Amino acid sequence: MCGIVGYVGKNNAKTVVLEGLEKLEYRGYDSAGIAVVKDGALKVEKRCGKLQNLIEHLQTIDMSSDVGIGHTRWATHGEPSDINSHPHFSMDKKIAVVHNGIIENYLPLKNELIEKGYRFISETDTEVVVHLIDSMYNGDMLKTVAEVVKVLKGSYALAILDVNNPEEIICTRKDSPLVIGIGEGENIIASDIPALLKYTNKVVYLNDFEIATVRKNKVEVFDKELNAIQFEVKVVDWSYDQATKNGFPNYMLKEIHEQSSIVQKMLSSYLNGGDFTFANLFSTIDLKRYTKIHLVACGTAYHVGLQAKYFFNEISKMDAKVEIASEYRYQNNFIDDRTLAIFISQSGETLDTISALKKAKEEGATTLAITNVVGSTITREADITLYTLAGPEIAVASTKAYTSQVLVMYLFSLFLAEKIGKLERKEEKIAELKRLCELLKVENEDEIKFSEIVKKLENAKDAFFIGRGIDYYSSLEGALKLKEISYIHTEAFPAGELKHGSIALIEEGTPVIVVGTQDNLIEKTISNLKELKARGAYIISIGKKEYEDMKNSSDIFIGVDVVSQILSIFSVIVPMQLIACYTSMKKGLDVDKPRNLAKSVTVE
Ligand code: F6R
């Protein structure tokens, strides 16, 4: 969703803001803009389309200044256009505002402002904010912003630039992310950490309703009544290099390659011999009291929840259910104080997941967040947080966050099982984990197979994925990866379900990706494979190396090693991610920034 960057300090604000916006491109956007204060006046430039359009447009425009705000917009109210792009500014061009989120009561506010004589030039909800600030201005911008936010309903991260006070940016947030990077002789605000990393790794996370004034040498944070707040500066252990492509053609491919080393790092951080190093997080909690587990997330993280459900059922012998966050937040979940509710979110900013967490907490559940981003909103809402240690994930299509989330869930299911006296064969299970890094390595030997697969898929309209048991959960993730970056319509089915309707879609040459790793189910999966083959499907199988029948019945077979049935996702995920990535590359698409998608979904 929208990205905000603001800068005040010793460097050229235009350069820092544009570089920061580039780092936020992964969030998804359709236009971009910047405002600086130059020679006592506001200069605002905006362009629809890629950030590059704005950068090219600015080449001949002098915008050098030590203070500026910028924005990448993901359209909600009003089509993507130059006019609707942010920053929006007051009629006298003294105040500029950038906004991430949705102002839900913008219409009544707009009508009131029109009656007062304000003219609107855009269709956005954001323009209401800037005119509201202007109409309520009481000679003190900080106090004015504090009054304005009391009137706003909905979600917002706002950065405000005022010509009359050009040394500072005022920012505030509710339900949309905003961090402040603390530098030396410069400070930066941004929607996400990668935008700051070139300048600092010291960050302050704003909480809902807090308001900050950001100057070159000073940052102050206030609560909504404008009492000063003692804020904590956190050091992020992400580096600028991690947020670069490092020689890879795109971030997604780089992140796929990183998975093996991330798993290694996670295992050495979270396991000390047979001990779980995160045990102290649960020291005050009696894990035996929980009778049910809820797993709640969106998209890829929801697919992690499905794998995790299986882990809790099989290893911890606990009742677990998985729910999509946007549904969970509006339904009766029969929560009580014996419910452990786990919320999985790479960004830690997904609005639906955070809202679902708040609901579960209100209803008495203990809440556990699984996230990748230190200090993200979800970590401040949850009772306990377990981090995935995957480093910044820039590609919109999640890869390394997925595998690291699955691993955290597996480790937690072992820990829980041990605490409640259900853990069997612990040493064997821990030994198996040590082999996962090998499985996640990208092997070049399959390159010819991948190019054949891509040849088949690049012109396909539809592709189907099937699997049984845990392989079905893996198929769902494979199908989502391919769909979101190649724009091929994909669907995943439990292998036994196809013949109850969907098999009607199979035509001569329809690609079907069959996932098979479960010894107890493979014969049945192969029967389903043959049913599809008999109807003309082109079969691409990803299965255990030793499954000869699967190999012989498929058009293309990718044989994988499996360390244990329950951990089979680690064997099949890399081929599925590569199929998606290579297909998108072959089609000449923007692998990292697929159309219409946003990395961090901060609206409902
Ligand atoms: C797909 C993908 C999305 C996210 C989903 C949740 O590749 O990345 O489906 O998994 O938007 O995002 P987080 O994990 O940040 O809550």
Residues whose N, C-alpha, C, O or C-beta is under 5 A from the ligand:
A	BS01	F6R	C298 G299 T300 A301 I344 S345 Q346 S347 G348 T350 V396 A397 S398 K599 V601
